[in-house]
Amino acid sequence: MERMYRIGEAARILGVSPSTLRRWDKEGKIKPIRIGRDRLYPESTLLKLLGRELSNAVAIYARVSSHDQKKDLETQLEFLRCAVAGKYEEVYEVKDIASGIKGNRKGLLKLIELAKTKKIRTIAITYPDRLTRFGFEAFREFFKGFGVEIIVLNGEDQKEPEKELIEDLIAILTSFAGKLYGMRNRKLKSWTKELKQVRKTLEEQEQEQE
């Protein structure tokens, strides 16, 4: 569904004043959709005035927590490629090897840039936690503000590898440990050390099974 903008938002996008938009309306230069007393402006109309077309492109996004999960990363990407094939004019592939709690991931920043520059209309992911470990609905609303829809192709839940959950827990504890001093800091470091030992044990078990 195409995004609609109120007059103040539309004016900011076009770089004019609301009074100019009202004047253009009277002159027939732009025709908003009227709902009651509100004027709503379709995104395609605004982009046309800016000399741009409404994009029909998708960004597929895949993420794993560590480099030894590259096989799973490729599995995600292949699934996403097949899911969007033939449905969009252009497909951007974006990926990250990083914890889902990190906000400065290169891939995530790339998605934001694609959304801000109106190069995509959709972001496709396999599960919500591939995009972010926490606050998925906030991210959904954030991208919606740029007219970009997030579609989750495999549903809301997944059975995650224990090692990935441990990676994220280690990232959280490491972040807190860097901000605390004294007893709590030592306790967090102790928990981090124990989690790393659990991770090492899981890696050894995986190697034995191969």
N, C-alpha and C positions, 0 to 999 in steps of 0.2 A: 504494500500500500504506500502510495506516495506521501511524503511528509508535507504538512501544511504549516505555514508560518503566520503568526499574527503581524499586524502592521508594524509594530516597533521592531520585531525581529527581522522582518523583511527589509525594513529601511536600513538597518545596520549592515545586512548582507550586501545590499546594493550601494551603500555608502551615501545615502541621501537622507533627507528628513521625512518624517511621517507626512508632513503637509505636502511635500513633493509627490509622494505616492498618491495622496488624495487628488491632487491636481492631475496626475497622469491618468487616474481612474476616470475623471470627468472628461479628459481629452481622448479617452479610448486607447491610450498607449498601453495600459495594463488593465486586465479585468480580474479582480479578486472574486472569490466565492463568498457570498454573503450568507451568514448564519445569524439571524437576529440583527443585532447592531454591530456584530463583529465582521471585519474583513479578513479573510484567510487567503494566503497566497501560495499556490502550489510551487514546490521546489523547482519543477521543470520550467515554469514560467520565469522564475528568478534567474535560473542558470542561462536561459535563452537571452535574457536582457544583458547578462554578463558575457555573452558570446561563448557559452559552454553548453555541452549536452549532458543530460542526465546519464550517469554511468550505469551500465548493466554488467558490472564486474564483481567477482567474489574473491575474497582472500581465504584460503584454507590455512588453518593454523594447527600445528602439532607441537607437542612439548614432552620432553622427558627430563628427569632430574639429573642424570649422570651419563657420562660418555659410554659406559658399558651397556646402555640401553638403546644404542643406535638402531638395533634391529627393530625394536618396538617403535622407534621414531619413524622409520621407513614404512612400517606396517600401517601406522596412523595416516601417513601421507598418501599411501596407495589407496587406502579405503576412501579418503576424502576426495582424491582425484576421480575415482570411479563414481562417487556420489554426485559430483557436480558436473560431470562430463556432459557436454552438449546443452547445458542449461544457461550458460553465461557467455557473454562476448569475450571476456578475458578472465583468466584465473591467475591470481598471485599466490605463490607458495611461500609461506612464512613459517619458520620453525625456531625453537629454542632448546638448548640443553642447559637447563637451569631450574632452580627450585621455583615452585609455583607461588611462593610468598614474596619473591623479589619483584619490585616494581620497575626496575631499570633494565629489564631484559631487552636485548636488541630486537628480538622479534616482536615483543609487545609494543615497543616504541615505534617499530615499523608499521604495525597495524594502526596505531594512533595517527601517524603521518598520512597513511593512505586514506583514513577516514576524514581527516581535517582538509585534505586537498581534494575531496570528493571523487577520488579515483575508484572507490568501491561502494557497493550498496549493501553487501552482505559479508559476514564473517562466518565460516563454517568450521565447527570443532566437533570432536567425537564426544567429549564429556565436559561439563562445566569446569572441572578442576584442571583441565588442560590449559585453560585460559588463566585461571587464578585459583589458588587454594582457598582464599577467603574473599567474601564480598562480591560474588558473581553477579547478583542482581544490581549492585551499584555500577559494575562495569557495563552491564546491559543498558542501563539508563544513560551512562556516559556516552556510549557509542550511538545510542538512539538520538542524542542531542545533535549528532552530525548526520542524522538520517540513515544510519547504518544498523541493520538488523543482525543479531547473532542467532544462528540456528545451531541447535545441538542435535546431532544425528543419531547418537546411540542412547539417548535417554538421560535421566538425571543422575543415575548411580552406576558405579562400576566397582568390580572387585580389584583393588589395586595391589601391586606387588608390595610385599612387606618392606623391601629395601627402599622403595621410593618414599614411603611414609617416613621411614627412618631418616632419609636424606633431608626431608623437610623439617623434621623435629630437630635435627642437628643444626640446621640453618636458623631456626627460631631460637634455640638455646644459645648458639654462638652470638647472635645479635644481642640478646639480653645480657650475656656475660660481658660483652664489650662496653656495656653501659653501667654495670654495677661494680661495687667494690666490696671487699670484706667477705664475711661468711657466705652471703647469698651468691656472690661471684664464684667462690670455691665450690659451692654445692652445684651450681649450674655446670661448671667445668667438669665436675665429677660425673654428672649425668651424661654430659656430652661424650666423655671418654667411654662410658659404659655402652652408649648407643653405637659408637664407632666400632666397639668390639663385637656387638651384635651384628652390625653390617658386615664385618669381616667374616664372621661365622657363616652368614647367609651366602656370601660370595664363595666361600670354600665348599659349601654344600652344593651350590650350582655347578662348580667345576667338577665335583665328584660325579654328578649326574650326567655330565656331558660325555 
